[in-house]
Amino acid sequence: MRSLAILSVCVAAATAVLPLTVQAQTTGQTTTQTDVKTMWEKFKGSWNTTKGAVKEQWGKLTDDDILAIEGRRDQLVGKIQTRYGITEQEAEAQVSSWEVRRYRDM
C-alpha cells in the first residue's frame, strides 16, 4: 500500500515538474521535454542494455525493481527514491544527470 502511495506521489510530481530543462554540462545544450521523451523511448527500446547501466549506476536497485521499471522514467525515479531514502527532487536530479550522460553516449 505504501509503495502505491509513493508511486502515485512520484507520478504526480513528475508530471508537475515537467517540462524539464536539463543543462548538458559538456555541450551547453538544453534538453527539452520532447527530447527527454525521445531519450526514454530509446531507453525502453534497448531496455536489456539500459537496465545494466541503471543497475551499475544505482546498485541498491534489486532485480525485481529493474523488472518493475521496464524502461519507465517515473518508475526509475520512484524506485531510486525508495531504495536510497532520498527526496523526489534528489532522485529526479540523479536521473536527469544520468540520462544526459547516457543519451550522449548512445
C-alpha positions in Angstrom: 0.0 0.0 0.0 2.8 2.4 0.9 4.6 1.6 -2.4 1.4 2.5 -4.3 1.1 5.8 -2.4 4.8 6.6 -3.1 4.3 5.7 -6.7 1.3 7.9 -7.0 3.2 10.9 -5.5 6.1 10.2 -7.9 3.9 10.2 -10.9 2.0 13.3 -9.9 5.2 15.2 -9.1 6.9 14.0 -12.3 4.1 15.5 -14.4 4.1 18.7 -12.3 7.9 19.1 -12.7 7.8 18.7 -16.5 8.7 20.2 -18.8 12.2 19.5 -17.7 15.1 21.6 -18.8 18.4 19.8 -18.3 21.6 21.5 -19.0 24.2 19.2 -20.6 27.3 20.4 -18.9 29.8 19.5 -21.5 27.9 20.7 -24.6 25.9 23.5 -23.2 22.8 22.2 -25.0 19.4 22.3 -23.4 17.3 19.2 -23.4 13.5 19.8 -23.6 10.6 17.6 -22.5 10.3 16.3 -26.1 14.0 15.3 -26.0 13.5 13.6 -22.7 10.6 11.6 -24.1 12.7 10.7 -27.2 15.5 9.6 -24.9 13.3 7.3 -22.9 11.7 5.8 -26.0 15.3 4.8 -27.0 16.0 3.5 -23.4 12.8 1.5 -23.5 13.6 0.1 -26.9 17.0 -1.1 -25.6 15.9 -1.9 -22.1 18.0 -5.0 -21.9 21.1 -2.9 -22.4 19.9 0.1 -20.5 19.0 -1.9 -17.4 22.6 -2.9 -17.0 23.6 0.7 -16.9 20.8 1.5 -14.4 22.0 -1.3 -12.2 25.6 -0.1 -12.4 24.6 3.5 -11.5 22.1 2.6 -8.7 23.4 -0.7 -7.2 20.8 -0.8 -4.5 18.1 -1.5 -7.0 17.1 -5.1 -7.0 16.4 -7.3 -10.0 12.7 -7.1 -9.1 13.0 -3.3 -9.2 14.6 -3.4 -12.6 11.8 -5.7 -13.9 9.1 -3.4 -12.5 10.7 -0.3 -14.0 10.6 -1.7 -17.6 12.1 1.4 -19.1 9.7 3.9 -17.5 11.4 7.0 -16.1 8.8 7.7 -13.4 9.2 4.2 -12.1 13.0 4.6 -12.0 12.7 7.9 -10.0 10.3 6.3 -7.6 12.5 3.2 -7.0 15.6 5.3 -6.5 13.8 7.5 -4.0 12.6 4.4 -2.1 15.8 2.4 -2.1 18.1 5.3 -1.3 15.8 7.1 1.1 16.2 10.4 -0.7 13.7 13.1 -1.8 11.9 13.0 -5.1 13.9 16.1 -6.2 17.2 14.4 -5.4 16.1 11.3 -7.3 15.0 13.5 -10.3 18.3 15.3 -10.3 20.2 12.0 -10.3 18.1 10.6 -13.2 18.3 13.8 -15.2 22.1 13.9 -14.8 22.4 10.2 -15.7 20.1 10.4 -18.7 22.0 13.3 -20.3 25.3 11.3 -19.9 23.7 8.1 -21.1 22.0 9.7 -24.1 25.2 11.5 -25.1 27.0 8.1 -25.2 24.3 6.4 -27.3 
